[in-house]
Amino acid sequence: MSETLTSVREDMPADEPSPPRAVAAEPTVTTLDECVVEIISDSGEGAQRCGQSLGAIAARMGNGVWTVEIIPAEIQPPARSIAGASGNRIRLGAGRIANGGDGVDVVVAFNEQVLLGRVRAGELKPGCTIFLESMWRTHSDPRIAAAYRETYEELVDRGYLIVEIPFEALCKPVVPDARRGKNMFVLGLLCSLFSFDLKLAREQVRLTFRKKSDTVIRANLTLLEAGAAWAEDNLDVKYRIPAQRATVPQIVVNGNTALALGVLASGMEICAMYPITPATSASHYLSEVFERVGGIVHQAEDEIAACTFAIGASYAGKCAVTITSGPGYSLKQEAIGLAVMAEIPLVVINVQRGGPSTGQPTKGEQGDLLTAIYGSHGDAPKVVMAASTIEDCFYSVITARKIAEAFNMVVVVLSDSNLATSQQPFPRPKFDEAWLAAPIDQSPVPFGTKPYDWNPDTGLFRRVIPGQPNGMYTVTGLAHDRDSRVAYDPVINQESIRARSLKLAALQKTLKPPPVFGDRTGDLLIVGWGSTRGAIEEAVTRARAEGLKVSSTHLHFLQPLQPGVKEIMQGFENVLCVEANWCDRPEDKLIDENNRRFSALAMMLRSRFLVDVDCWGEVMGQPIKPGTIHALIRARLA
């Protein structure tokens, strides 16, 4: 965004607040292709809700939208702390938006300390416009007032354009606790700034507070109107981002809600989980709606119990899902092994977060890929998929359920914190009967049928559930033969392991090669998986516009790998995996070709295809930016 607001008086001393300027004429309307906005505050001040609402309004206007939640590492960080910023980043565009973008163009900050944290993290563009709560300038605590003035001067010196606004003072006539109301005032201000339809904004506010009383709804509508009116009277510029209303109905949800909707649409009836950040909100949504369609959300006493509850439900004929994050997935490992050994269908969703150990619960990372594929005692083959967009979160769960029941396998769906909390509009799914697995055959089992009658070519067998005539057998997690009898015979043990492994090969034969974004030959191929897709493809688009011969491919299935991957890689001079997990930097003095650690996918591709795959990873706890990948591509092809 190149245009900035001009309502700050340049002759105003640095230690005095800049008063709003009354606007006599219609403000200038500047057309933008896109704009990145952040609303940041202390926890509990509603900045996240404000950002989510702004994103929803923009989507209804017809703009491309991607929102990213800004979540502090602590549940309740100290107020006015640099590390305590809580809020939302909203990238608005004239076309489809698939990631959070690079630097921020406009910031609304409820105090200068959370703002300073974003500045030091390098999130703001040069010349960024900042709407800053001015109440701290005259605070009764001289230390707070001094800190505010010091930060203000630093930011002005850096070239940022600061518009000081007394948000709380402007909201106090409407609500007794302005701290909990100014987010809607800011929403009105931003709707005016970006020329959004205030009617749509009112509808969104009513939707947001639909569970509250009429008094609360009216107060928030009044705050919305007040913010819009203040902007109309005091800001001398407005922006317009061209929009095109969707021709088909759209929904705007975050990745966790999309996962939950996928559970509903797939026909699964049981979700068992234990609360864990950042996966918990998926169960919150299911808890509200699942019973309406006959589903059950079971909150177990711990992660192990949640997994075994789901396995028991699946054994009884109800394919179940358990949702967790990295530490919870680790606790589920032995139970997952039981489902593999007993060949009971199970869907496991892992919303990845930073690690190891407790790590960074609110920050994103892609560190669980190898754990999902290989994390087990003994050979325990599982299907592993990775969602790459919000829409993909929805459809991945449907696919996972069908595979789990068709192959009597554990299917792991990998999401991450970036997808979990980000919002993006996509076409409202139209229910398809094909999403549901076929009804379980409950007819009498032919006499003499073995419970594990493995097909010698595919490893598949007919699923038998309790109560089927002639189908009684004992389930065990021990090594067993085709009759499910405990067996330690070496030949039988190897036969069962072979059969379980064959199922992955049978599934792989049904998969399509991954699409290539760009040409099928060139100088550089970027390979990714999961939530990095939007940033990678935007970076590739920028680089191709500069004449660089670069393409990308994104893998949806990680185990088994989709066919054709080696052939795609062979069309390029260089192959580079870009992932949000760690790999050693070759420029580090200690690192050489004998000790370098590669990123997870790069390691897999190198060992599988014997291709010289290089890698680059970033584990900053935030989404990788397209500008970062673009710079990486240019450096590699320089």
C-alpha positions as CSV (number, residue, x, y, z in Angstrom):
1,M,0.0,0.0,0.0
2,S,1.6,3.2,-1.1
3,E,-0.8,5.9,0.1
4,T,-0.9,7.0,3.8
5,L,-3.1,9.1,6.0
6,T,-2.2,12.7,6.4
7,S,-4.1,13.8,9.5
8,V,-1.1,14.3,11.8
9,R,0.1,17.9,12.2
10,E,3.8,18.0,11.5
11,D,4.2,21.1,13.7
12,M,2.9,19.3,16.8
13,P,5.5,18.8,19.5
14,A,6.4,15.2,20.2
15,D,5.2,15.3,23.8
16,E,1.7,16.5,22.8
17,P,-1.1,14.4,21.4
18,S,-2.1,15.0,17.8
19,P,-5.7,16.1,17.7
20,P,-8.0,14.8,15.0
21,R,-8.5,17.2,12.2
22,A,-12.0,18.0,11.1
23,V,-12.6,17.2,7.5
24,A,-14.5,19.8,5.5
25,A,-14.6,18.1,2.2
26,E,-15.1,14.6,0.9
27,P,-12.0,12.5,1.6
28,T,-9.8,11.3,-1.2
29,V,-10.5,7.7,-2.1
30,T,-7.4,5.7,-3.1
31,T,-7.7,2.4,-4.9
32,L,-5.5,-0.4,-3.7
33,D,-4.8,-3.9,-5.0
34,E,-4.3,-5.2,-1.4
35,C,-3.7,-4.1,2.1
36,V,-2.5,-5.8,5.3
37,V,-4.1,-4.7,8.5
38,E,-3.3,-5.6,12.1
39,I,-5.3,-5.0,15.2
40,I,-3.3,-5.6,18.4
41,S,-4.0,-5.3,22.0
42,D,-3.5,-6.9,25.4
43,S,-5.3,-10.2,25.9
44,G,-9.0,-9.7,26.6
45,E,-9.5,-6.4,24.7
46,G,-11.2,-8.0,21.7
47,A,-8.7,-7.3,19.0
48,Q,-9.0,-10.9,17.7
49,R,-12.8,-10.6,17.5
50,C,-12.4,-7.3,15.7
51,G,-10.1,-8.8,13.1
52,Q,-12.2,-11.8,12.5
53,S,-15.3,-9.6,12.0
54,L,-13.4,-7.3,9.6
55,G,-12.3,-10.3,7.6
56,A,-15.8,-11.7,7.4
57,I,-17.2,-8.3,6.3
58,A,-14.5,-8.0,3.6
59,A,-15.3,-11.5,2.3
60,R,-19.0,-10.6,2.1
61,M,-18.0,-7.5,0.1
62,G,-16.3,-9.8,-2.4
63,N,-12.6,-9.2,-1.4
64,G,-10.0,-11.9,-1.0
65,V,-9.2,-12.4,2.6
66,W,-6.7,-14.3,4.8
67,T,-6.6,-13.7,8.5
68,V,-3.8,-14.8,10.9
69,E,-4.4,-14.7,14.7
70,I,-1.6,-13.1,16.7
71,I,-1.5,-15.1,20.0
72,P,0.9,-14.5,22.9
73,A,2.8,-17.5,24.2
74,E,1.3,-17.1,27.7
75,I,-2.4,-17.6,28.4
76,Q,-2.6,-14.3,30.3
77,P,0.6,-12.3,29.7
78,P,1.2,-9.1,31.7
79,A,-0.7,-6.1,30.4
80,R,1.3,-3.6,28.3
81,S,4.1,-6.1,27.6
82,I,6.1,-6.3,24.4
83,A,5.6,-10.1,24.2
84,G,1.9,-9.9,25.1
85,A,0.5,-8.8,21.7
86,S,-2.9,-10.4,21.0
87,G,-4.8,-9.7,17.9
88,N,-5.3,-10.4,14.2
89,R,-3.6,-9.8,10.9
90,I,-6.1,-9.4,8.0
91,R,-4.8,-9.4,4.4
92,L,-7.4,-7.9,2.1
93,G,-7.1,-8.1,-1.7
94,A,-8.8,-7.5,-5.0
95,G,-8.3,-11.2,-5.9
96,R,-8.0,-14.5,-4.0
97,I,-5.6,-14.4,-1.0
98,A,-3.9,-17.6,0.2
99,N,-1.6,-16.4,2.9
100,G,-1.0,-13.6,5.4
101,G,1.4,-11.6,3.2
102,D,4.6,-9.8,4.1
103,G,4.7,-6.5,5.9
104,V,1.8,-4.6,7.5
105,D,0.3,-1.4,6.0
106,V,-2.1,-0.3,8.7
107,V,-2.0,-1.0,12.4
108,V,-4.5,-0.3,15.2
109,A,-2.8,-0.6,18.6
110,F,-4.5,-0.3,22.0
111,N,-1.1,0.4,23.7
112,E,2.3,1.3,22.5
113,Q,4.1,-1.7,24.1
114,V,2.3,-4.4,22.1
115,L,2.9,-2.2,19.1
116,L,6.6,-2.1,19.9
117,G,6.7,-5.9,19.9
118,R,5.4,-6.0,16.4
119,V,7.9,-3.4,15.3
120,R,10.9,-5.3,16.8
121,A,9.6,-8.5,15.1
122,G,10.0,-6.7,11.7
123,E,6.3,-7.0,10.9
124,L,5.6,-3.4,9.8
125,K,6.3,-1.9,6.4
126,P,8.3,1.3,6.2
127,G,5.9,4.2,6.4
128,C,3.1,2.1,7.9
129,T,0.1,4.0,9.2
130,I,-0.5,3.4,12.9
131,F,-3.8,4.3,14.8
132,L,-2.6,4.4,18.4
133,E,-4.6,4.7,21.6
134,S,-3.5,8.0,23.1
135,M,-4.8,7.6,26.7
136,W,-1.3,6.5,27.9
137,R,0.3,9.8,27.1
138,T,-1.4,11.4,30.1
139,H,-1.5,8.3,32.3
140,S,-1.4,9.0,36.1
141,D,1.7,6.7,36.4
142,P,4.6,8.8,35.2
143,R,6.5,5.7,34.2
144,I,3.7,4.6,31.8
145,A,3.4,8.1,30.4
146,A,7.2,8.3,29.9
147,A,7.3,4.9,28.2
148,Y,4.5,6.0,25.8
149,R,6.2,9.2,24.8
150,E,9.6,7.4,24.3
151,T,8.0,4.8,22.1
152,Y,6.0,7.4,20.2
153,E,9.2,9.3,19.4
154,E,11.0,6.2,18.4
155,L,8.3,5.2,15.9
156,V,8.1,8.7,14.5
157,D,11.9,8.7,14.0
158,R,11.5,5.4,12.2
159,G,9.2,7.0,9.7
160,Y,5.9,5.6,10.7
161,L,2.8,7.7,10.4
162,I,1.0,7.8,13.8
163,V,-2.6,8.9,14.3
164,E,-3.3,9.2,18.0
165,I,-6.9,8.5,18.9
166,P,-8.5,8.5,22.4
167,F,-10.4,5.2,21.8
168,E,-11.5,4.6,25.4
169,A,-12.6,8.2,25.9
170,L,-14.7,8.0,22.7
171,C,-16.3,4.8,23.9
172,K,-17.1,5.7,27.5
173,P,-20.4,7.5,26.6
174,V,-21.6,4.2,25.1
175,V,-20.3,1.4,27.4
176,P,-19.3,1.5,31.1
177,D,-16.2,-0.6,30.4
178,A,-14.6,0.9,27.3
179,R,-11.8,-1.6,27.4
180,R,-14.2,-4.2,26.4
181,G,-16.0,-2.1,23.8
182,K,-13.4,-0.2,21.8
183,N,-12.9,-3.2,19.5
184,M,-16.2,-2.5,17.8
185,F,-15.4,1.2,17.6
186,V,-12.2,0.2,15.8
187,L,-14.3,-2.1,13.5
188,G,-16.4,0.9,12.5
189,L,-13.4,3.0,11.9
190,L,-11.8,0.4,9.6
191,C,-15.0,-0.2,7.7
192,S,-15.1,3.5,6.9
193,L,-11.4,3.6,6.1
194,F,-11.8,0.7,3.6
195,S,-15.2,1.9,2.2
196,F,-17.0,-1.3,3.4
197,D,-20.8,-1.4,3.5
198,L,-21.9,-0.5,7.0
199,K,-25.1,-2.5,6.5
200,L,-23.0,-5.7,6.1
201,A,-21.0,-4.6,9.2
202,R,-24.2,-4.3,11.3
203,E,-25.2,-7.8,10.2
204,Q,-21.8,-9.2,11.1
205,V,-22.0,-7.6,14.6
206,R,-25.4,-9.1,15.1
207,L,-24.1,-12.5,14.1
208,T,-21.0,-12.1,16.3
209,F,-23.0,-11.3,19.4
210,R,-26.0,-13.5,18.6
211,K,-25.8,-15.4,21.9
212,K,-25.7,-12.1,23.9
213,S,-28.6,-10.0,25.1
214,D,-30.3,-7.4,23.0
215,T,-28.7,-4.7,25.2
216,V,-25.2,-6.0,24.4
217,I,-26.0,-6.2,20.7
218,R,-27.4,-2.6,20.6
219,A,-24.3,-1.3,22.5
220,N,-21.9,-2.9,20.0
221,L,-23.9,-1.6,17.1
222,T,-23.7,1.9,18.6
223,L,-20.0,1.5,19.0
224,L,-19.7,0.4,15.4
225,E,-21.6,3.4,14.2
226,A,-19.6,5.8,16.4
227,G,-16.3,4.5,15.0
228,A,-17.5,4.9,11.5
229,A,-18.8,8.4,12.2
230,W,-15.5,9.4,13.8
231,A,-13.5,8.2,10.8
232,E,-15.8,10.1,8.4
233,D,-15.4,13.3,10.4
234,N,-11.7,13.1,11.1
235,L,-9.8,11.1,8.4
236,D,-9.1,12.8,5.1
237,V,-8.4,9.7,3.0
238,K,-10.2,6.5,2.4
239,Y,-9.3,3.3,0.6
240,R,-11.1,1.1,-1.8
241,I,-10.0,-2.4,-2.7
242,P,-11.9,-3.6,-5.8
243,A,-14.2,-6.5,-5.0
244,Q,-16.2,-9.0,-7.0
245,R,-19.1,-10.6,-5.3
246,A,-18.9,-14.4,-5.4
247,T,-21.2,-16.1,-7.9
248,V,-21.7,-19.0,-5.5
249,P,-22.4,-19.0,-1.8
250,Q,-19.3,-18.7,0.4
251,I,-18.4,-19.6,3.9
252,V,-15.7,-17.9,6.0
253,V,-14.2,-20.1,8.7
254,N,-10.9,-21.0,10.2
255,G,-9.1,-24.3,9.7
256,N,-10.2,-25.8,12.9
257,T,-13.9,-25.1,12.1
258,A,-13.3,-26.5,8.6
259,L,-11.9,-29.7,10.2
260,A,-15.0,-30.0,12.4
261,L,-17.3,-29.4,9.4
262,G,-15.4,-32.2,7.6
263,V,-16.1,-34.5,10.5
264,L,-19.8,-33.7,10.2
265,A,-19.8,-34.1,6.4
266,S,-17.9,-37.3,6.4
267,G,-20.6,-39.1,8.5
268,M,-18.3,-39.8,11.5
269,E,-20.3,-39.9,14.7
270,I,-17.7,-40.0,17.4
271,C,-15.0,-37.4,18.3
272,A,-12.9,-38.2,21.3
273,M,-10.3,-35.7,22.5
274,Y,-8.6,-34.0,25.3
275,P,-8.2,-30.2,25.2
276,I,-4.9,-29.0,23.8
277,T,-3.8,-25.8,22.1
278,P,-4.2,-25.2,19.2
279,A,-6.6,-28.0,18.4
280,T,-9.2,-27.4,21.1
281,S,-11.5,-25.0,19.1
282,A,-12.4,-27.8,16.7
283,S,-14.0,-29.7,19.6
284,H,-15.7,-26.5,20.8
285,Y,-17.5,-26.2,17.4
286,L,-18.4,-29.9,17.4
287,S,-19.7,-29.6,20.9
288,E,-22.2,-27.0,19.7
289,V,-23.5,-28.8,16.7
290,F,-22.6,-32.5,16.7
291,E,-25.6,-33.6,18.7
292,R,-28.0,-32.1,16.1
293,V,-26.9,-34.8,13.6
294,G,-26.5,-37.6,16.1
295,G,-22.8,-37.2,16.9
296,I,-21.1,-37.3,20.2
297,V,-18.1,-35.4,21.5
298,H,-16.3,-37.2,24.3
299,Q,-13.9,-35.3,26.4
300,A,-11.7,-37.9,27.9
301,E,-9.6,-37.6,31.1
302,D,-6.4,-37.6,29.1
303,E,-5.0,-38.1,25.6
304,I,-4.5,-41.8,25.9
305,A,-8.1,-42.3,27.0
306,A,-9.4,-40.2,24.1
307,C,-7.5,-42.3,21.6
308,T,-8.6,-45.7,23.1
309,F,-12.2,-44.4,23.3
310,A,-12.1,-43.6,19.6
311,I,-10.6,-47.0,18.8
312,G,-13.3,-48.8,20.8
313,A,-16.0,-46.9,19.0
314,S,-14.5,-47.7,15.6
315,Y,-14.2,-51.4,16.6
316,A,-17.9,-51.3,17.3
317,G,-18.7,-50.0,13.8
318,K,-18.6,-46.3,14.3
319,C,-15.5,-44.9,12.6
320,A,-14.2,-42.3,15.0
321,V,-11.8,-39.4,15.1
322,T,-9.5,-38.1,17.7
323,I,-8.1,-34.6,17.5
324,T,-4.9,-33.4,19.2
325,S,-1.6,-31.5,18.8
326,G,2.0,-32.6,19.0
327,P,2.4,-33.5,22.7
328,G,-1.0,-35.2,22.7
329,Y,-0.1,-37.2,19.5
330,S,3.0,-38.5,21.4
331,L,0.8,-39.7,24.2
332,K,-1.5,-41.5,21.8
333,Q,1.3,-43.4,20.1
334,E,0.9,-46.8,21.9
335,A,-2.9,-46.7,21.4
336,I,-2.4,-45.8,17.7
337,G,-0.2,-48.9,17.5
338,L,-3.1,-50.9,18.9
339,A,-5.3,-49.7,16.1
340,V,-2.6,-50.6,13.6
341,M,-2.1,-54.1,15.0
342,A,-5.8,-54.8,15.4
343,E,-6.5,-53.1,12.0
344,I,-9.3,-50.9,13.3
345,P,-10.1,-47.8,11.2
346,L,-9.2,-44.6,13.0
347,V,-8.8,-40.9,11.9
348,V,-6.3,-38.9,13.9
349,I,-6.0,-35.1,13.4
350,N,-2.8,-33.5,14.5
351,V,-2.9,-29.7,14.6
352,Q,0.8,-29.1,14.8
353,R,2.5,-26.5,17.1
354,G,6.0,-25.5,18.0
355,G,8.1,-28.0,20.0
356,P,9.8,-30.0,21.4
357,S,8.1,-30.7,24.8
358,T,5.6,-28.0,25.7
359,G,7.5,-25.8,23.1
360,Q,5.4,-22.9,21.8
361,P,1.8,-23.9,22.2
362,T,0.3,-20.9,20.4
363,K,2.9,-20.8,17.5
364,G,3.0,-22.7,14.3
365,E,5.5,-25.3,13.0
366,Q,5.6,-28.4,10.8
367,G,7.7,-30.5,13.1
368,D,5.6,-33.6,13.4
369,L,5.9,-35.1,9.9
370,L,8.4,-37.8,10.7
371,T,6.6,-38.5,14.0
372,A,3.4,-39.1,12.2
373,I,5.0,-41.4,9.7
374,Y,7.5,-43.3,11.7
375,G,6.7,-42.5,15.4
376,S,6.0,-45.9,16.8
377,H,7.6,-48.9,18.4
378,G,7.7,-51.6,15.7
379,D,6.5,-51.3,12.1
380,A,3.2,-49.5,12.2
381,P,2.2,-48.3,8.7
382,K,-0.3,-45.4,8.7
383,V,-1.6,-43.1,6.0
384,V,-0.4,-39.5,6.5
385,M,-2.1,-36.6,4.7
386,A,-1.5,-32.8,5.1
387,A,-4.1,-30.1,4.5
388,S,-2.7,-27.1,2.7
389,T,-5.7,-24.6,2.8
390,I,-8.7,-23.9,4.9
391,E,-10.9,-25.5,2.3
392,D,-8.5,-28.5,2.2
393,C,-9.0,-29.0,5.9
394,F,-12.7,-29.7,5.2
395,Y,-12.2,-32.1,2.3
396,S,-9.1,-33.9,3.9
397,V,-11.2,-35.2,6.8
398,I,-13.8,-36.6,4.4
399,T,-11.1,-38.4,2.4
400,A,-9.4,-39.6,5.6
401,R,-12.6,-41.3,6.8
402,K,-13.2,-43.1,3.5
403,I,-9.6,-44.4,3.4
404,A,-9.7,-45.5,7.1
405,E,-12.7,-47.6,6.5
406,A,-11.8,-48.9,3.1
407,F,-8.4,-50.1,4.2
408,N,-9.0,-50.7,7.9
409,M,-6.1,-48.4,8.7
410,V,-5.1,-45.4,10.8
411,V,-5.2,-42.2,8.8
412,V,-3.4,-39.1,10.2
413,V,-4.4,-35.7,8.9
414,L,-1.8,-33.0,9.6
415,S,-2.9,-29.4,10.0
416,D,-1.0,-26.7,12.0
417,S,-1.5,-23.6,14.1
418,N,-1.3,-21.4,11.0
419,L,-4.3,-23.1,9.3
420,A,-6.1,-23.7,12.7
421,T,-6.7,-20.0,13.4
422,S,-6.6,-18.4,9.9
423,Q,-9.8,-17.6,8.1
424,Q,-10.4,-17.6,4.3
425,P,-13.6,-17.7,2.3
426,F,-14.3,-20.6,0.1
427,P,-17.3,-22.0,-1.8
428,R,-19.9,-23.4,0.5
429,P,-19.7,-27.2,0.1
430,K,-22.6,-29.0,-1.4
431,F,-23.2,-32.3,0.4
432,D,-22.4,-35.3,-1.7
433,E,-23.5,-38.8,-0.8
434,A,-20.2,-40.0,-2.0
435,W,-18.5,-38.4,1.0
436,L,-20.0,-41.0,3.2
437,A,-18.4,-44.5,3.6
438,A,-20.6,-47.3,2.4
439,P,-22.8,-48.9,5.1
440,I,-21.1,-51.7,7.0
441,D,-22.0,-55.1,5.7
442,Q,-23.7,-56.7,8.8
443,S,-24.9,-59.8,7.0
444,P,-23.8,-63.1,8.5
445,V,-20.2,-63.8,8.0
446,P,-19.7,-66.9,5.8
447,F,-18.8,-69.8,8.0
448,G,-15.1,-70.4,8.2
449,T,-14.2,-66.8,7.3
450,K,-11.1,-65.7,9.2
451,P,-11.2,-62.3,11.0
452,Y,-7.8,-61.4,9.3
453,D,-8.2,-63.1,5.9
454,W,-5.5,-61.0,4.3
455,N,-5.6,-60.8,0.5
456,P,-2.1,-61.9,-0.7
457,D,-1.9,-59.0,-3.2
458,T,-3.3,-56.1,-1.3
459,G,-3.3,-57.0,2.4
460,L,-7.0,-56.1,2.6
461,F,-9.7,-58.1,4.4
462,R,-13.4,-57.9,5.2
463,R,-14.1,-55.8,8.3
464,V,-16.1,-57.7,10.9
465,I,-17.9,-55.9,13.8
466,P,-19.3,-57.2,17.0
467,G,-22.7,-58.8,16.7
468,Q,-22.4,-60.2,13.2
469,P,-23.4,-63.8,13.0
470,N,-20.4,-66.1,12.7
471,G,-18.1,-63.1,13.2
472,M,-17.1,-63.4,16.8
473,Y,-13.3,-63.2,17.5
474,T,-11.0,-61.9,20.1
475,V,-9.3,-58.5,19.5
476,T,-5.7,-58.3,20.6
477,G,-2.8,-55.9,20.4
478,L,-0.4,-58.9,20.5
479,A,1.1,-60.5,17.4
480,H,-1.7,-62.7,16.0
481,D,-2.5,-65.0,13.1
482,R,-5.4,-64.9,10.7
483,D,-7.8,-66.2,13.3
484,S,-6.7,-63.4,15.7
485,R,-5.1,-65.9,18.0
486,V,-1.9,-64.8,19.8
487,A,1.0,-66.2,17.8
488,Y,4.7,-65.7,18.1
489,D,5.6,-67.9,15.1
490,P,8.2,-66.0,13.0
491,V,6.5,-66.8,9.7
492,I,3.1,-65.7,10.9
493,N,4.5,-62.5,12.4
494,Q,6.2,-61.6,9.1
495,E,3.0,-62.4,7.1
496,S,0.9,-60.0,9.2
497,I,3.5,-57.2,8.9
498,R,3.7,-57.8,5.2
499,A,-0.1,-57.6,4.9
500,R,-0.3,-54.3,6.8
501,S,2.4,-52.8,4.7
502,L,0.8,-53.9,1.4
503,K,-2.2,-51.7,2.1
504,L,-0.1,-48.6,1.7
505,A,1.0,-49.8,-1.7
506,A,-2.5,-50.7,-2.6
507,L,-3.6,-47.1,-1.7
508,Q,-0.7,-45.6,-3.6
509,K,-1.8,-47.2,-6.8
510,T,-5.1,-45.3,-6.6
511,L,-3.5,-41.8,-6.1
512,K,-2.9,-39.2,-8.7
513,P,0.5,-37.4,-9.2
514,P,0.7,-34.0,-7.5
515,P,0.0,-31.0,-9.8
516,V,2.9,-28.7,-10.8
517,F,2.4,-25.0,-10.3
518,G,4.2,-23.5,-13.3
519,D,6.1,-25.3,-16.1
520,R,7.1,-28.9,-15.7
521,T,10.8,-28.1,-16.5
522,G,13.1,-25.4,-15.3
523,D,15.9,-24.3,-13.1
524,L,14.3,-24.7,-9.7
525,L,11.5,-26.7,-8.3
526,I,10.1,-25.8,-4.8
527,V,8.5,-28.7,-3.0
528,G,6.3,-28.1,0.0
529,W,3.5,-29.6,2.1
530,G,0.8,-28.3,4.4
531,S,0.2,-24.7,5.2
532,T,3.1,-23.3,3.3
533,R,1.3,-23.7,0.0
534,G,-0.1,-20.2,-0.4
535,A,3.2,-18.5,0.4
536,I,5.2,-20.8,-1.9
537,E,2.9,-20.3,-4.9
538,E,2.8,-16.5,-4.4
539,A,6.6,-16.4,-4.3
540,V,6.8,-18.6,-7.4
541,T,4.3,-16.3,-9.2
542,R,6.5,-13.3,-8.4
543,A,9.7,-15.0,-9.5
544,R,8.1,-16.2,-12.7
545,A,7.0,-12.7,-13.5
546,E,10.7,-11.7,-13.3
547,G,11.5,-14.3,-15.9
548,L,12.9,-16.9,-13.5
549,K,12.4,-20.6,-14.4
550,V,10.9,-21.8,-11.2
551,S,7.9,-24.0,-10.4
552,S,6.5,-25.7,-7.3
553,T,4.6,-28.8,-6.3
554,H,2.8,-29.4,-3.1
555,L,2.3,-32.9,-1.6
556,H,-1.1,-33.8,-0.1
557,F,-0.2,-37.4,0.7
558,L,3.1,-37.9,2.6
559,Q,2.6,-41.7,3.3
560,P,2.3,-43.2,0.8
561,L,3.9,-40.6,-1.4
562,Q,1.9,-39.8,-4.6
563,P,3.2,-41.3,-7.8
564,G,5.2,-39.3,-10.3
565,V,7.1,-37.3,-7.7
566,K,10.5,-38.5,-8.9
567,E,9.6,-37.7,-12.5
568,I,8.5,-34.2,-11.6
569,M,11.8,-33.6,-9.8
570,Q,13.9,-34.9,-12.7
571,G,12.5,-32.1,-14.9
572,F,14.5,-29.4,-12.9
573,E,18.1,-28.6,-12.4
574,N,17.6,-28.0,-8.7
575,V,15.0,-29.1,-6.1
576,L,14.4,-27.3,-2.9
577,C,12.1,-28.3,0.0
578,V,10.6,-25.3,1.8
579,E,9.3,-26.3,5.2
580,A,8.4,-24.9,8.6
581,N,10.7,-27.3,10.4
582,W,14.4,-27.1,11.0
583,C,17.3,-27.9,8.7
584,D,20.9,-26.9,9.3
585,R,22.3,-23.9,7.5
586,P,25.3,-24.8,5.2
587,E,26.8,-21.4,6.0
588,D,27.3,-22.3,9.7
589,K,30.9,-23.0,10.4
590,L,30.3,-26.4,11.9
591,I,28.0,-27.7,9.2
592,D,29.4,-29.7,6.3
593,E,28.0,-32.4,4.0
594,N,28.7,-35.1,6.5
595,N,26.9,-33.7,9.5
596,R,24.1,-31.5,8.1
597,R,20.6,-32.2,9.3
598,F,18.0,-32.0,6.5
599,S,14.4,-30.9,6.9
600,A,11.8,-33.7,7.2
601,L,10.4,-33.9,3.7
602,A,13.8,-33.3,2.1
603,M,15.2,-36.3,4.1
604,M,12.3,-38.5,2.9
605,L,12.7,-37.5,-0.8
606,R,16.5,-37.9,-0.7
607,S,16.3,-41.4,0.7
608,R,13.3,-42.5,-1.4
609,F,14.4,-41.2,-4.8
610,L,18.2,-40.7,-4.5
611,V,17.8,-37.2,-5.8
612,D,20.0,-34.4,-4.6
613,V,17.2,-32.5,-2.8
614,D,18.2,-29.3,-0.9
615,C,16.2,-27.7,1.8
616,W,15.4,-24.5,3.6
617,G,13.4,-24.2,6.8
618,E,12.2,-21.5,9.1
619,V,10.9,-22.0,12.7
620,M,10.0,-18.5,13.7
621,G,6.7,-19.6,15.2
622,Q,4.8,-17.6,12.5
623,P,3.8,-18.3,8.9
624,I,6.6,-18.1,6.4
625,K,6.1,-15.0,4.3
626,P,5.9,-15.1,0.5
627,G,8.6,-12.3,0.3
628,T,11.0,-14.5,2.3
629,I,10.6,-17.4,-0.2
630,H,10.8,-15.0,-3.1
631,A,14.1,-13.7,-1.9
632,L,15.3,-17.3,-1.3
633,I,14.4,-18.2,-4.9
634,R,16.2,-15.1,-6.3
635,A,19.3,-16.0,-4.2
636,R,19.3,-19.6,-5.5
637,L,19.0,-18.6,-9.1
638,A,21.3,-15.6,-9.0
